[in-house]
Amino acid sequence: MQIEFRCVCRLNGGRVPPNVRVPMAEIHHEIVHFSGHVQGVGFRYTVLQVAKGFEVAGHVSNQADGRVTLEAEGAPAEVAAFVDAVREKMHGYIRKVERSGGARVAQCRGFAIK
């Protein structure tokens, strides 16, 4: 399929014809909710610092219900290692961790506190 796609692009001046669907690459995505004493203790800043050591994109934010939500994208092993590093670094503040994830088209660039 890729060979056919490249040929179509070359024949069409490098443009994808309107009737050809190009699949977007999917990436692993996780949403992690941390409960406990996780607000007002530098949790989001620490997550931001930990993220610098991993090839992940996403953001971390406080929730009105007292939880902190982490959204991360990247290779499955990289995201898992990142979340594990956050858990290890902040273990004294975390009471409960809820994780959900799957594959989706990448939506994040860089890592930020929201």
For each residue, the residues with C-beta under 8 A, 3 or more apart:
1: 4 5
2: 5 6
3: 6 7
4: 1 7 8
5: 1 2 8 9 20 22
6: 2 3 9 10
7: 3 4 10 11
8: 4 5 11 12 16 17 20
9: 5 6 12 14 15 16
10: 6 7 14
11: 7 8
12: 8 9 15 16 17
13:
14: 9 10
15: 9 12
16: 8 9 12 20 22
17: 8 12 20
18:
19:
20: 5 8 16 17
21:
22: 5 16
23:
24: 105
25: 105 106
26: 103 104 105 106
27: 73 74 75 103 104 105 106
28: 73 74 75 76 79 101 102 103
29: 71 72 73 79 101 102 103 104 107
30: 70 71 72 73 79 83 99 100 101
31: 69 70 71 99 100 101
32: 69 70 71 72 83 86 97 98 99
33: 63 67 68 69 70 97 98 99
34: 38 43 67 68 69 70 86 90 94 96 97
35: 38 66 67 94 95 96 97 98
36: 93 94 95 96
37: 41 93 95
38: 34 35 41 43 66 67 68 90 93 94
39: 43 62 66 68
40:
41: 37 38 93
42: 45 46
43: 34 38 39 46 47 60 68 90 93
44: 47 48 60 61 62 68 113
45: 42 48 49 113
46: 42 43 49 50 86 89 90
47: 43 44 50 51 60 68 70 86 90 113
48: 44 45 51 52 60 111 112 113
49: 45 46 52
50: 46 47 53 54 82 85 86 89
51: 47 48 54 56 58 72 82 111
52: 48 49 111
53: 50 85
54: 50 51 74 78 79 81 82 85
55: 74 75 78
56: 51 72 73 74 78 79 82 111
57: 72 73 74 106 108 109 110 111
58: 51 70 71 72 73 108 111
59: 70 71 108 111 112 113 114
60: 43 44 47 48 68 69 70 71 111 112 113 114
61: 44 68 69 113 114
62: 39 44 67 68
63: 33 66 67 68 69
64:
65:
66: 35 38 39 63
67: 33 34 35 38 62 63
68: 33 34 38 39 43 44 47 60 61 62 63
69: 31 32 33 34 60 61 63
70: 30 31 32 33 34 47 58 59 60 83 86
71: 29 30 31 32 58 59 60 108
72: 29 30 32 51 56 57 58 79 82 83 111
73: 27 28 29 30 56 57 58 79 104 106 107 108
74: 27 28 54 55 56 57 78 79 82
75: 27 28 55 78 79
76: 28 79 80
77: 80 81
78: 54 55 56 74 75 81 82
79: 28 29 30 54 56 72 73 74 75 76 82 83 101
80: 76 77 83 84
81: 54 77 78 84 85
82: 50 51 54 56 72 74 78 79 85 86
83: 30 32 70 72 79 80 86 87 99
84: 80 81 87 88
85: 50 53 54 81 82 88 89
86: 32 34 46 47 50 70 82 83 89 90
87: 83 84 90 91 94 97
88: 84 85 91
89: 46 50 85 86
90: 34 38 43 46 47 86 87 93 94
91: 87 88 94
92:
93: 36 37 38 41 43 90
94: 34 35 36 38 87 90 91 97
95: 35 36 37
96: 34 35 36
97: 32 33 34 35 87 94
98: 32 33 35
99: 30 31 32 33 83
100: 30 31
101: 28 29 30 31 79
102: 28 29
103: 26 27 28 29
104: 26 27 29 73 107
105: 24 25 26 27
106: 25 26 27 57 73
107: 29 73 104
108: 57 58 59 71 73 111
109: 57
110: 57
111: 48 51 52 56 57 58 59 60 72 108
112: 48 59 60
113: 44 45 47 48 59 60 61
114: 59 60 61
